[in-house]
Amino acid sequence: MLQQTTVSTVENKLKFYLKKFPDFESYKNQTMNSLLNSWSGLGYYNRAENLYQSIKIINSQYKSKLPEKKTDLLNLPGIGEYTASAIIAIGFNKKAFPIDVNVRRLISRLVDNSLLDRDIENILEDTFKKRINYRNFAESMMDYSSLICKKKLPLCEECIFKYFCKSAFKNFKEIRNKQTIKKNINFYIIENNGSICFIKKPNFQFYKKFLHLPSNLDKKFLKKLFLQKKVNYKSFNYSITNHRFEVKVYYLKHLKILDNNCVWIKRKDLKRTALPSLFKKILF
């Protein structure tokens, strides 16, 4: 959940998510759609699919217990070197050095040289020959580097390493954020007999695992609609990653559409349907 999502967002979601999925066995009779419904609002939904596929493997091959060996963890979908090391160090308090962007920046600045993750891992292994509390060390490294050795304005005066850090008190130029991409997009709420039309293969590509409300990008689909009868419904701005959308929503009623790409969901079932936050904002 924390991959590319803020801690505050995850904190708000996690306690509710864990009520439904408290352990690996709780996933056994649940569908991917059920997981997506609980995940909604966190974005980057391929992570949810990787989680679902990983847990199927854990339940079938590891008796519903998270494996402790790095080689086993790396075979799970969506788990790479960093996540595997974090699970071993933080989850099991065993020897591993998870290296995220913050730790990489801290160690590289200390020696004033760009280092590969493998080089940093070797430095940490050489430094800590004796057994330590790997959980506390991993978490303290991440916290210290994110709070003190900041990307843009490091707090060198407060840093305990300032007397031997080779990058101390350097002027680090402020790194510009990714350029914001502004776009306009129209979505359509199409209702027939208390059901809303969704499409399975949309041209709006941000929520690939979900059903989508039709948009102006779905030109072939829209040719089947009487758009002259559309009614203004609502408009708002919405951000996804570095994209800022000016969203306009239109409403069309009592349309029959013959299209295999179309799925009708009753309004009363929408809250039990896995929908991204954008579509919830449109519909509710």
N, C-alpha and C positions, 0 to 999 in steps of 0.2 A: 504493500500500500504506500510506503514512503518513497518508492521510486518515482521521482518527478512530481511529488505531491507534498504540500506543506504539512508540517507536524500538526498544526492547529486543525486543518481539515480532517486529517486522519483521526485525531483525538475525538472529534465530534462524531465520527462514523463508527469507530472501533467498538465501543461498548454495545451498540445496537447490533452490529454485525456478529459479535461473539455470543449474543443471546441466541441467535439462530444457528450459528455454527461454532459451538464451544470446543469441539475436538474433531479429529479426522473422521471418526465414525459417523458424525452427524451429517456428513456429506453423502453418505452411501445411497440414500434414496432420493437425493435432490437432483434436479436438472440444472443444466447450465443456465437456463433462463431464470431459475430461482436465485442462483448465485449473482447473476447480473442485476437482478432487482435489488438485492441487498447492497451491491457494490455501487449502484447508481450515485453519481455525484463526485466520484473520485477521479474520473477521467482515465485515459490510457487503458482502454478495456481489454487489450491483448494481455495485460497482466492478470486479469481475472480469468481469462481462458487458460493461461499457463498454470495458475493456481489450481484450477479445477482438474486439469490433466495431471498435474503433479500429485494431487491428493488421491486420484484414482490409482496411480502407481504405488503410492505409500500404503494405501489400504490393501492392495492386492499382493504386493511383493514384500512389504515390511511390517505386516500385521498391525497396521494403523499406528506405527511408531516412526517418528522422524529419524532417518538414518544419521549416524554420527560421522561416518567416513566421508572425506571430501570427494573421493571418486564417485561415491553413490549420490551425493548431493548434486554434483555437476551433471549427472545423467538426468536430472529432473528438469522438465521444461521451464525456461525462464530463469534458471539459477546459473549464474556465472561465478567467476573467481571471487569477486567481492562479496556477493551474497552468501556463497558457501563458507567463506572465511568468517563472516559476521555470525552465521548460525553456529559455527564451531566455537568461536571465542565467546560470544555473548549468550548463546543458547545453552552451550554445554560447558563453558568455562575451561575449554581445552586450548592447547597451543595453536594459535592462528593469529594473523595480523591483517584484519580487514583494512584495506586502503581505499578510502573514498577521495573525492576531489579536495576535501579540506586537509586530510592527513598528507596527501601528496604535496599540497602547497606548503605546508608547514615544514616537512623534511627537506624539500627542495630549496626552500629559502634558508634553512639553517646552514646548508652547505653551499648555497648560491650556485646551484647547478640543476638543470632539468634532469630528473631521474625517472627511469621506468619503474613500474610497480614492483617488478622482481628485484630491482636494485634496492628499493626502499625496504622490502621484506627482508632482504639479506642484512641490511644495516640493523634492523630491529632484532633479528635473530642473533646477530653478533653482540648486540648491546645487552640482551637479556638471556644470558646463558643459563641462569638458575630459574627455577619455576617461579612464576608470578601469578597474580590474579588476572588472567587474560581478559575476563569480562570487564573488570574495572578499568584495565589499561586501555582496551579498545574504545570503551565509551568515553573515557577521559581525553583520549587523543582526538576523537571526533569533536567533542564539545570545546576543547581548548582551541583547536585550530579554527573552528567556526566562530568562536566568540572573541578571541584575541588576535590570531593571525588572519585577519579578515582579508578577503580578496581585494577590496578597493582601498580601505584605510586601516591597515593593521595597527593595533594598539601597542607599538613597540615599547613605549615608556612603561607599560604595565606588564610586559612580558618577562617571565623568569629566565628566558634564554637570551636576553638582549646583550649580555656581556660577551657571548661567544658566537652569536648568530651572525653569519657573514652578510646577511641582507638587512640587518637592523637599521632602522631610520632611513631607509631608501625611500625615494619618492616613487610610489607605485601609481602609475597613471590610472585614472578611473576608467574601467572597462565599460564601454557602452553596451546597453542591453540590445537584444535582437530588435531589428526594425519592426515596428508594428505594421501589419498588413491589414488594410481596411477594405471591407467588402460589403456589398448589399446582397441580401438574400430574402426571398419570399417563401413562406411556407403556407400550406393550404390544409385547413381542417375541413374534410369532406365527410358529411354525416348522412346516413341513410337508415331510417327506422331505429334510431338510438344507437347506431354503431358508427365508429370512426374508421376511416380508410388509412391503412399504412401500406408501405411498399417494402418488398424484400430486397430489391437490388437498386438502391438509390445511387445518385451521382454525387450526393453530399457525403464525403468520405471520412468524416471524423468519428463516426460511431458504427464501425463496420459490423459489429456483432449484434446490432439491434435492428428491429423494425424501424422504419423512418416515416415521418410525415412527408408527403410529397412536397418538393420544392421547385422553384423555377428552373433548377438545373436538370430536372427530369422532363426534358422537352418532349420526348416521344410519348410519355405517359400523359402529359398535360394536353396533348392534341385531342384526347378523348373527352375532355371536359368542356363544359360551357362556361368559360371563364368570364364571359360578360355578365354572368349572374353573381359573381363573387361579391362579398360584402366585407368592408374593412372590419377587422376584429380587434387587433391590437398591434402595437409596435414598441420596440425597445432595443437597446444595445446589449450585445453579449460577447464576451471574450472567450476564446479557446486557444490555448498556448499563446502565440504572438499574433493571432488573428483577432481582429475586432470587427464584429458583424453588426450592421444595422439591419435588424430583423423586422420584417413586416409580415403580418399574419392575416390571411383572408379566410373567410368562411363560405362554404357552399353546402346547400342542403338538398336532401332527397335525390341523390344522383346514383344511378345504377351504372356500374363500371364492369365491363367484361374484360378482365385482364388477369392472367395467372400470377402476375407480380403483385397483385393486390390482396391484402389481408384485412378483414373487418373485425374490429374488436368492440364489444359493447362498452358504452360509457361506464357502466357500473363495475366493469372489470379492469378499467385502466389503472387503478391504484395498485392492483395486484400484478400488473404487467411490468416487465423490466423496461424502463425508459430512462434515457439520459436526462440530466437536469434541464437541458435546453428545451426538450419536448414537454417536460413537466411544467416549465414556466409558460409554455405556449398554451397548454391544455387546462391548467388548473388556476 
